[in-house]
Amino acid sequence: MANIYDIAKLANVSAATVSRALANNEKISAASRERIQKIAEELGYRPNLVARNLRQKSSLMIGLILDDVSDELSGFIARGVEDEARKNGFSVLLWNIQHELESELAALDFFTNLKLDGVILADTTLNAVEEFPHLKMPTVLINRTGSEEESIHNVLTDDYAGGYDATEYLLKLNHKKIAFINGPFDWHASARRLNGYYDALRDHHVEPREEYVRHGDWYEESGYQLAKELLLLDDRPTAIFASSDMIAIGVMDAAKELGLHIPEDISIMGYDNRIIAKYARPRLTTISLPLYEVGMMAAKTLCEIIQNQAHKDKQVNMLVKGNVIERETTKTFQAD
């Protein structure tokens, strides 16, 4: 593999000049920079990022750890992070973990060794950052709360309020038999939405029924199978709150298969406000989350820490609230 000395030899300049030219240092003339960069490209030169970062003491790069960037919601977060980071002069290195602890630990190890300036962890699987003892870089969490000892900054969508508001919305439509199909147990968002669901019921003097609560994954098949269980109960619910829009799509499919009309026979509430929510038929009532803004807020906080040492002595916790988007899958319940 070519190095800067190979480039210097062909360009008939010093290695220091090559290094400055590749860094677009304006002390090197534009013509010389262009000539040296062209030689580097022809030789297939790739910079040693670790060595460069050690020399410069800043990589101008931050890491972003996401569950799956191909997912629409993760994509909104990633775009918000990237746009805000770029505005502050940083590039973003992305790592998908597919909700696997080992992959997350590998990502943190890699980012640390690469000497990145900071890292954002979104929907992380880690119970505590102490599980990765070498994490010394500035860190911001998205949708995960750290322990008080960690003193790590976080940006949270208010999933407790989202669970509460979705349930209260159905209660105000005169529903008392409200089922909840949740995501996986080990997601922080699942626990917060479930607590919001329970508290809304109790605040409106409706006793929660454990047979109305189901846990699965975030996708259609899980919603379909769990909805069939609920809708075949002798005392079936009149409304189902699904913890994701994809779960809700599966619920709608199960209801239609069982001959139920939406929302006349069963009201269905989603969560996330994915694009599919407004194109489903009937259009899905749901909770909207400002995830692009969440990504921007996380990146802004991290850049401030890196550039100005802001928030150095104080943990920053930001809570971002969603709102109900009323469409066509819910209506007022009228007892026979």
N, C-alpha and C positions, 0 to 999 in steps of 0.2 A: 504493500500500500504506500502511495506517495506521501511524503512529508514536506514540511516547509523548506527543508534544505534542498530537496529536489527541485522545488519551484524556484528557489533563490538561484540555483545553478543555471537553470534554463533562462531565467529573467535577467541574469547577470546583476543581481542586487543582493543585499545582505538579507539574512533570515529575519532580522528585526524589521526591515522594510516590508518583507512579505507579510509578516504578522500584522503590521499596521494597515497594510492595503486590504487584507482579508477582513479586518475589523472596520473598514470604511473610515479610517482615520483621515481627517481632512488635511493633515500635515503632508500627506502624500497627494500629489496632483491627481486630478480625475483621470487623466490619460494613463498615468502609471498604474493607478488602482485598477482600471479596466483591463489593462494588458496583463497584470499579474493575476487578476481573478479569472481571466480567460485561460491562462496557462494552468491554473489550479483546476479549473473545470475539465480541461483536456486530459489532465493526469488522473482525474477521478479522485482528487483530494477530498478527504473528509476530516474535519477538525476533531481533535480529542477534547470533547466537552469537559471531561473531568479535569484535565490539565489546565484548560483555559479558565475554568471556573475557579480553580485554586489560585491561579495567578491574579485574576481580576477581583477575587473575593466577592463576586456577584455573578450569577448566571443570567440574570434578567429573565428567568424562567420560573414558573410555579407549576406544581403538580396538581392534577385533579383526579381523584379516585371516585368513580361512579359504578353503580351496579351494572348498567347496560346502556351505553349511549345510543344504541339503536332504538331504545324505548322512547316514545314521544316525550314523556315527562322529563326523563334524564336529559334529553336533547335540549329542552327549554333551559334547564339549569346550566348545561355546558355552554350554550350560546351566550347566556348572561355573564357567566364567568369569563369567557373568552373576550367578549366585547369590552367589558370593564377592564380586564387585564391589559388588553392592547392599548386602551386609552391611557393607561399608566406606564406604557413602555415595556410590558412583560409578555412573553410568549407562554403558552399553556401546553404542558405535556400530559396527555390523557391516558388513563389505565382503567379498563373495564374489569370488574372483579367477579361478575355473575353471582354475587352474594356468597362468595366463598372466602372464609377466613384466611386460608393459606395464600390465596391470590392477593388479598389485601396486605398481608404481612410482606409478601414478596414485593409489592408495589412500594410500600414504605421503605423497605430495605434499598431498593433500586434508586428511589428518589433521594434518599439520604446519601448514598454513595456517589450520586451524580452531583451532589452539592447544590441542589436547587435552593432557591431563596425562601420557599414556603410551600405549603401543601393545603389543599381543601379536600376534606373527606365528606362525601355526600352519602347519606343512608348507609353508613358504615355498619359492618357486622361486629366490630370490636366493642366489647363491653366496657373496656377502659383502655386509654392510650398507654397505660403502664404495661400492657401486654406487649408493647413494642418499646423496649427500654432505651433504644438508641435514637428515638425521635426527639431531636433537639431543635429542629427548624420551626419557625412560626407556623401555626396551624389554626385553621378555621373549620368548624364542623357545620354541616348542613343536615338538619333533621335528626340530630342526635345530641343528647345532653351528656356532658362529661360530669365527673364528680367534682366537688368543690376543690379538692386537692389538685386537680389537673390544671385549673386556671386557664382553660382553653376557650377561645371565643366560639360562639355558635350562632347560627341563623336557623330559626325553626319556623316551619309552617305550623300554625296553631291547630294541630289535629284534634286536640281536646275540644276546642271551640267548634271545629268543623263537625265532629261527631255529635256534639250537643245541638248545634244549629240545625243539622239535618233531621235529627230526631224530633226536635221541638217543632220544626216546620210540619212534620207529619202529625204530631199531636194537635197542632192548631187546625189541622184539617179533620179533626174529630176521630183520628185513628187511636185506638188503645192497644190493639194487638199488632205491635210493630216488631218484626223479626230483624235480625242483624246478621249479615254474612260478612265476616271479617277476613283480613289477609292472614299471613303466617304469624304464629305466636311470637317469633323471635325478632320481629320488626318493631322498633320503637313507635312508629306511626300506628300500628295495630293496637297497641296497648292504650295509647292516648285516645284514639277514636272510640274504643270500647268504653273507656271511662266516661267520655262525653255522652255516649248513648245511655249508659246506666244512670248518670246524674240527671239527664233531661227527663227520663221516665220518672225518677223519684221526685224531682221538683214539681212534676205535674200529677203527683199522687197516683202513678201507675206502677204497680209492682213488677219488676223485671221477671221474665220467665226464662229459665235456663234452656228449655227446649226450643226457644226461639233464637238462640245464639249458635252460630256455626263458624268454624274456622277452616279455611282452605288456603289456596294461593290467590294471586291477584287476577287470574285469567278466566276466560269465558267458560271453559269446561267445568272448573270448580264451581262457578256461579250456577251453571246449569244443573249439576248433580245435587248440590246442596239446596237449591230452590225446590227441586222435585221433592226432596225429603220434607221440607217445610210445608209445601202446598198440598201434600198428601196426608198431613196430620188431620186427625178428627176435628180438632179446633184450630183450623189454619189461620195464619195471620191475615190481616186486611191490607198490610203494607210491609214492604221489605226494603230496608236500607242496606245497600251494597257498598262495601268499603272501597270499591274502585268502579270506574265506568265499565271496565271489561267484565268484571263480575256481574254488573247490572245487565249487560248485554246477554250473558248466559241466563240470568234470571228471566229476562223477557222471553227468551226462546223456550224455556221450560214452561212458563205460564201459557204461552200460545199453544204449545204441544198438548197441554192439559185442557185446552178449550176455554181458557180464561181470557176475558177481554181486559186490556190495559187502557185506561185506569179504572174502568167501571167495576171490575171484579177484584183487582189487585193494584195498589199504587206501588210504584217502584222509584226509589231514590238512588242516584249514583254518587260518585265522588271523584273529582279530578278535573272535570270539564274537558275531556279529550275531544279532539275534532269529531270523532265518531258520534259523540253525544247529540250533536245537532243534526246529524244525518240519519240517525236511527229512526225507525217508524214504529210507534210514535216517538217524537223527539224526547230525549231523556232529561228529566229534571235532575240537577246535580249540584255539587259544591265546586266552585271555581277556585283554583289556587294560582297566585301570581308567581309561578316558578322562575320565569325569566328574571324578574326583579329580585327573587331570592338569590339566584346565581350572581347577579350584579352586586348585591349587598355583601355577599361573602367575599367576592374578589376585591371590592373596595376596601373592606376591613383589612384583608390580608395585605394589600398594597400599602395601606397606611402604616401598618405595623412594620413592614419591611423598609419603607422609605423614610419614615419619620419617627420610628419607635413609638408611635401613638398607641394608646391602650396598653402600654407595656406593664403597668402595675395594676391594671383593673380588668377583670373579666368582662367581656362584652356579650350580652345575650339579647338577641333581637327576635321578636315574635311577629310573624306576618300572618294576618287573618285572611281567610277566604270569605266567600259569600255565596248565598243560594242563587242558582240560576233556574228560574221556574220555566218549565216547558210543558210537555203534554202527558207525562207518565204518572202524574199525581192528581188527585181530586179529593174533594171533601167526601168523607165516608158518611153514608146515610144508612142507618140500621133498618132492617126490614120491619 
